[in-house]
Amino acid sequence: MLVLGIESSCDETALALVADGRPLASVLASQADIHALFGGVVPELASREHYRYMGPLFDELMRRARLEPRALDLVCAARGPGLLGSLLVGVAFAKALALGLGVPFLGIDHLHAHLLAAGIDHELPFPCMGLLVSGGHTHIYRVESPSRFITLGRTLDDAAGEAFDKAAKLAGLPYPGGALLDSLARSGDPCAVALPRPYLDNANLDFSFSGLKTAAALWLEKSCPDAWPKPLPRAEAAPQALRDFCAAFNEAVVDTLCAKVERALRQNPDISALIVAGGVAANSLLRERMAGLMRRRGGECLVPAPALCTDNAVMTAYAGWLLGKAGYRHDLGMETIPRGKKIPEDMQGPPVS
C-alpha cells in the first residue's frame, strides 16, 4: 500500500510517501525565518505559505519517488489539532487529490501520529504509555492500538514546548528558542537557580506550566535585568548566568514530566513500554531521564528519530498506513479540528477495539 501523507498543522508544509510501512520519500518547506520576524507563528501568514508551497511540493515529492499520482492507494492529511487555516489548506488539497484519483481519504490525528511514528524504527508493544510533548500540547495517553488512545492527562495551560519557547524569549534567545535553551543548558549548573516543579502536589496526571513560566520571568527580571543583551547576538556569547538559568529551567520541566509519567505508570502496572514523542522529545535531558526511568522499571523507552520528533509528513503517512491497512477511511465531508477541540472518533471501518 502506497500512502501519501500531508502535514500542515502549524508552520511546516510537509508531504511524504510511505510504502508498506517504510518511508519512501519526503519533502518539507519551513516557515521559521518568516515567523522569526514576529517572534512567533502568525496564523494568517502560515496558511498563505501553505497554499503557496503545497502544489510545488507535491510535484517535487512525486519526482523524487519517480512515481505518478495514480500509483497512490490512500491519501492522508493531518486534520488537527492545529491552526485552522493551515489545516484547511492541507486537508482541502488531500480531499481534492483523493477525489480526482478515485482513492480513499483519511484524516489523521496530528498528536496520535507523533506517537505512532516510533513504530517506524521500533515494534510498538500494545498497550503502552505515550507522552506527547510539543509546542502546543502535553498529553499522557494509554495507547491500546493505533486506533485507540485513552487520554490520562493533559496540560491545563501552557504546553511544555510553549513554556520552553516563552522562557527562551524572556531570556533574550532568538525564535524558536526551545532547542537553543536545551543546548545552553548542557553547560549550565541547574542548582544555581531555584525554580519550582509545578503542579505536582496533587493526585492527577495533568500538567500546568504557567506558574513555572511566571517564576522564570520574575527571576530574570530580579536577578539578571542587564546581565546580557536581549536579544542575544549569538549563542556563543551566552554568559554563565544565562547558561545556569537554561539548565535550571530545563531540569524543572523534565523533572515535572518524569514525575507525572512515573505516576501514570504506577497506575497502569500492566504497561512496560513508553513512547516519548513531539518536538520536545528531541530534548537531550528528557530523552536521558525517560530512558533511565524505564530501565529502572525493567521496561523500554521508545523515541522516534530526531527528524521525526518535529512536525513532519512521514508520521502522518505512517499513521495513515497503520489505519488504512486496518480498513479505516473518512468520507470527504470530514471536518478539520482546530487546537483546543477534541477530535471525534468518526473514522469509517472496523469498530474501535
Secondary structure, 3 states (H helix, E strand, C coil): CEEEEEECCCCEEEEEEEECCEEEEEEEEECHHHHHCCCCCCHHHHHHHHHHHHHHHHHHHHHHHCCCHHHCCEEEEEEECCCHHHHHHHHHHHHHHHHHHCCCEEEEEHHHHHHHHHHHCCCCCCCEEEEEECCCCEEEEEEEECCEEEEEEEECCCCHHHHHHHHHHHCCCCCCCHHHHHHHHCCCCHHHCCCCCCCCCCCCCCECCHHHHHHHHHHHHHHCCCCCCCCCCCHHHCCHHHHHHHHHHHHHHHHHHHHHHHHHHHHCCCCCEEEEECHHHHCHHHHHHHHHHHHHCCCEEECCCHHHCCCCCHHHHHHHHHHHHCCCEECCCCCCCCCCCCCCCCCECCCCC
